[in-house]
Amino acid sequence: MPAFGLVVNDRGEILLIQRGYGGGKGRWSMPGGHRDRGESLRETARRETYEETGIRMAVDSLYAKGNLAHWEVWCGRRTGGHLRVQKRECLDAKWFKRDMLPHDENLAFGLDKVVIGKWATENPGSRRVHYPGSKMSRSGFALIVNDQNEVLLVQRRGGSRAGKWSLPGGNAADGRSRRDAAIRETRLATGIEFVPERLYYENRHQAQIWLGRPRLPLPQVTRGRWFSHDRLPDDDSLGFAIDVRTMERWAAEHRGSSRVSYS
């Protein structure tokens, strides 16, 4: 069971490490790791942070936790130590101001995207949830579930997220509502007509997720694919943070929160 340290210094900067191995190699993450025998997760967060970075932390509170994988993130303050890098596991370790955090594609794990995003948006002035070249303002997306309880995702063709999976949708241009944008963009991208039933998720940057069902008969889908709740793409294969959060919530409602398992 892993635990991680969310360490903030006197300048309001967060400590991240650059992973030196595994699938997250080269990407940034909170310091942390697996619990030793007889150790509490709180102690794990402190020990792993010190071993990986040389920074000692005073744990203030439990900041976030996951259910199935039982990961926890502990928020604390720097109490001593000098920044250094454990070369066996880390390429680099660095303090980041809240307005200079790595973007999601440079973060190692899904939990980093969710937790760091939460921390940044709780701090005024953060631009953490903006994406370079992204037009997320006034966007509508569709969470469409078929009779087999599968969700429809599209695989992005171009841009920095080419090959990654996302909810169908797009910008609400020309004065359209975000609900109408979800309907129109889904039809254009996948050929699927759907009936929005309720607003499922909305973020502070005016992106909305509408839950609905497909209209019958279904046309041939050529640029999309249905996924069951236990066969969803992993976080690194999803296009946007809003996809990660929406898939977490949708899957958790159907299988007891197992979607919050991160690797």
Residue pairs with C-beta under 8 A, 6 or more apart in sequence:
1 34
1 35
1 41
1 69
1 70
1 71
2 32
2 33
2 34
2 35
2 44
2 69
2 71
2 72
3 32
3 33
3 35
3 41
3 42
3 44
3 45
3 48
3 71
3 72
3 73
3 74
4 29
4 30
4 31
4 32
4 45
4 48
4 71
4 72
4 73
4 74
4 111
4 115
5 15
5 30
5 31
5 32
5 45
5 46
5 48
5 49
5 57
5 59
5 73
5 74
5 76
6 14
6 30
6 63
6 73
6 74
6 75
6 76
6 115
6 119
7 14
7 15
7 31
7 49
7 55
7 57
7 76
7 77
7 78
8 14
8 15
8 75
8 76
8 77
8 78
9 15
9 77
9 78
9 95
10 78
11 95
11 97
12 97
12 98
12 123
13 95
13 96
13 97
13 98
14 95
14 96
14 98
14 101
14 116
14 119
15 30
15 31
15 49
15 53
15 55
15 78
15 93
15 94
15 95
15 96
16 28
16 29
16 30
16 31
16 93
16 94
16 95
16 96
16 102
16 116
17 28
17 29
17 30
17 31
17 52
17 53
17 85
17 89
17 90
17 92
17 93
17 94
18 26
18 27
18 28
18 29
18 90
18 91
18 92
18 93
18 94
19 25
19 26
19 27
19 28
19 29
19 89
19 90
19 91
19 108
20 87
20 88
20 89
20 90
20 91
21 89
23 108
23 236
23 263
24 108
24 109
25 91
26 91
27 102
27 106
27 107
27 108
28 94
28 102
28 106
28 107
28 108
28 112
29 107
29 108
29 109
29 112
30 73
30 112
30 115
30 116
31 48
31 49
31 52
31 53
31 55
31 93
32 44
32 45
32 48
32 49
32 52
32 73
33 44
33 48
33 51
33 52
34 44
35 41
35 44
36 44
36 47
39 47
41 72
41 74
42 59
42 62
42 72
42 74
45 57
45 59
45 72
45 73
45 74
45 76
46 56
46 57
46 59
46 74
46 76
49 55
49 56
49 57
50 56
50 57
50 81
51 86
52 85
52 86
52 89
52 90
52 93
53 81
53 83
53 84
53 85
53 86
53 90
53 93
54 81
54 82
54 83
54 84
55 78
55 80
55 81
55 82
55 83
56 78
56 79
56 80
56 81
57 76
57 77
57 78
57 79
58 76
58 77
58 78
58 79
59 74
59 75
59 76
60 74
60 75
60 76
60 77
61 74
61 75
62 72
62 73
62 74
62 75
63 73
63 74
63 75
63 115
63 119
64 72
64 73
64 111
64 114
64 115
64 118
65 71
65 72
65 73
66 72
66 111
66 260
66 261
66 262
67 256
67 257
67 258
67 260
68 256
68 257
68 258
68 260
68 261
69 260
69 261
69 262
71 111
71 262
73 111
73 115
75 119
83 93
83 95
84 93
85 91
85 92
85 93
96 102
98 119
98 120
98 123
98 125
98 126
98 128
99 125
99 126
99 127
99 128
101 116
101 120
101 126
101 128
103 131
103 132
104 113
104 131
104 240
104 241
105 160
105 161
107 113
107 116
109 235
109 262
109 263
110 234
110 235
110 236
110 244
110 262
111 262
113 235
113 241
113 244
114 241
114 244
114 245
114 248
116 128
117 128
117 129
117 241
120 126
120 128
120 129
121 128
121 129
121 204
129 203
129 204
129 205
129 241
130 136
130 205
131 240
132 160
133 159
133 160
134 240
135 171
136 205
136 206
136 207
136 240
136 242
137 171
137 205
137 206
137 207
138 171
138 172
138 178
138 181
138 206
138 207
139 169
139 170
139 171
139 172
139 178
139 181
139 206
139 207
139 208
140 169
140 170
140 172
140 177
140 178
140 179
140 180
140 181
140 182
140 183
140 185
140 207
140 208
140 210
141 166
141 167
141 168
141 169
141 170
141 182
141 185
141 207
141 208
141 209
141 210
141 242
141 246
142 152
142 167
142 168
142 169
142 182
142 183
142 185
142 186
142 194
142 196
142 209
142 210
142 212
143 151
143 167
143 200
143 201
143 209
143 210
143 211
143 212
143 246
143 250
144 151
144 152
144 168
144 186
144 192
144 194
144 212
144 213
144 214
145 151
145 152
145 211
145 212
145 213
145 250
146 152
146 213
146 214
146 218
146 226
148 226
148 228
149 228
149 229
149 254
150 226
150 227
150 228
151 226
151 227
151 228
151 229
151 232
151 247
151 250
152 167
152 168
152 186
152 190
152 192
152 214
152 221
152 224
152 225
152 226
152 227
153 165
153 166
153 167
153 168
153 224
153 225
153 227
153 233
153 243
154 165
154 166
154 167
154 168
154 189
154 190
154 223
154 224
154 225
155 163
155 164
155 165
155 166
155 223
155 224
155 225
156 162
156 163
156 164
156 165
156 166
156 239
157 223
161 239
161 240
164 233
164 237
164 238
164 239
165 233
165 237
165 238
165 239
165 243
166 238
166 239
166 240
166 243
167 209
167 242
167 243
167 246
168 182
168 185
168 186
168 189
168 190
168 192
168 224
169 181
169 182
169 185
169 186
169 209
170 181
170 184
170 185
170 188
170 189
171 181
171 185
172 178
172 180
172 181
173 181
176 184
178 206
178 207
178 208
178 210
179 196
179 199
179 208
179 210
182 196
182 208
182 209
182 210
183 193
183 194
183 196
186 192
186 193
186 194
187 193
189 223
189 224
190 221
190 222
190 223
190 224
191 219
191 220
191 221
191 222
191 223
192 214
192 215
192 218
192 219
192 221
192 224
193 214
193 215
193 219
194 212
194 213
194 214
194 215
195 212
195 213
195 215
196 210
196 211
196 212
197 210
197 211
197 212
197 213
198 210
198 211
199 208
199 209
199 210
199 211
200 209
200 210
200 211
200 246
200 249
200 250
201 208
201 209
201 242
201 245
201 246
201 249
202 208
202 209
203 242
203 245
207 242
209 242
209 246
227 233
229 250
229 251
229 254
229 255
229 259
230 251
230 255
230 258
232 247
232 251
232 259
234 263
235 244
235 262
238 244
238 247
247 259
248 259
248 260
250 259
251 257
251 258
251 259
252 258
252 259
252 260
